[in-house]
């Protein structure tokens, strides 16, 4: 490879790492109900179409997600199978998401597990990669009662 090709390949790798870190920060923001952190992964005019539950700008999504988090005693979002295609200052990514939510109804604890996908368009503006638009798909869910008093394997 030539020095020019090496430099371009290196810039693509750096972009992919920056984008991956944004995806991870999103999961951290969702689990901690950190509105400022959530806003930091989207451009100010960024938007999300969120699994039929929401479609709009980050200014509406961020406070809604923080409020929704109050319903749960815990959440954990994990991503995998990350694929990123970079084309200059625009990139497209897709990844799988698994989200765990524990909540209570009438004193009974439940565990909701959801599997889906994030399909994102990223843009690099002022030297920073952030989400410009996200499509969130929910592919499956599983809910079960949490039984207290079961022996722990730990």
N, C-alpha and C positions, 0 to 999 in steps of 0.2 A: 504494500500500500504506500501511497505517497504521503508526504507530510500534510497535504491539504485534506486527503481522505481520512488520515488519522485524526486531524483536528475536528473534522465534521463528526466522525464516529464518537469522539470524546464528548463533544457538545450534546450529542443525542443521548449518550449514557448519563450525563449530568442532568439533562432535562428529565429523563425517566426517573432518576433518583429523586429529584425535587417533586415530581408529580406523585410518586409513591409516598413520600413524606406527607403531602397534603392529604392523600387518602387516609393515611393512618391518623393524622390530626383530626379528621372528620369523625372517625370512630371514637377517639378520645373525647371530643367535644360532645358527641351524642351521649356517651356514658357518664360524663361528669356534669351534664346540663350547663356547660360553660358557653354562654351566649357569645361572649367576645371571641373565644376560640373558634366557635362555629362560624362566625362572620369572617374570621381570618382565612378560611379555606375557599370562600367565594369572592369573586369580584363584587364591588358595591352594587352593580346592576345584575349580578348573577341570579339565576332562577333554578327552580327544581320542580319537576312533576313527580310527586312522591306517592307512588303506588295507589293512585286513585283517592288518596286522602287529602291531597293538597296540590295545588299548582299555582305558582307565583314566585315573587321575588324573595330574596334572602331577608329583606326587611320585615316581611310577614312571617317567613318560615322560622327564623331564629327564636322569636318569643313564643311561637306556637310549640316548638320542640321542647323548650324549657318548661312550659306549662304542662305538656303531655308527660314529661319525665316525672312529674309529681305523683302520677298515678302508680308508679312502679317502685318497689322496694329495692330493686337492682336491675341493671341492664348490662349487657356485654355484647358489643359489636365486633365481629372479626371479618377480615377480608382475605380472599385468596384468589388464585388463578388470575392474577393481574396481567393484563395485556395493554401496552401503550404504543401508540403510533404517533411519532412526532413529525411535523411538517412545518419547519420554520418556527414561528411564534404561536402556532396552533397545534394542539395535540388532542387525540381521541383516546379514551381509555375505557376499558370494561373490566369489571371484576365481580366475583361472587361475594355475597354478604351472608353471614349467618348472624342472627341477632337473638339474644336470649333476654326475656323480660319476665321478672317475677312480680306478681301483684296479688292482692287479696280481695276477696268478695265474701261478705258476711263472715269474716273471721277465718275463711278457708284460703290457704295459699295455692296459687296456680303458677305454672311455668309455661310460658309461651315461647316457642322457638319458631323463628321465621327464616326462610331461605329465599334469597333473591339476587338481584343484579343491580349494580350501579353502572350506567352508561353515561360517560361524561365527555363534555367538550371543554378542554382547558385552553386558556390563552395566557401568554406571557406578556404582561404589561408592566412597564417601568421596572423591568428586570425580574419580575416575580410571577411564578406560575400559580394560578388559582382557577377554580371552577367557574366557567362562564354559564354553563347549562348542564343540569343533571336530569337524567331519567332514572327513576327508581322503580324497579319491578319487584313484586313479591311473587315468587313461584310456588311456594308451599308454606304451610304453617302446621304446627303440632302443639296442642295444649294438653297438659295433664295436671292433675291435682298433686300438690306436694304433700307427701305423707311425713308428718313429724314423728320422731321417735324411732325411725329406722336406724339400725346400727350403721355407724360410719366405718368405712374401710380404712380410715386414717387413725 
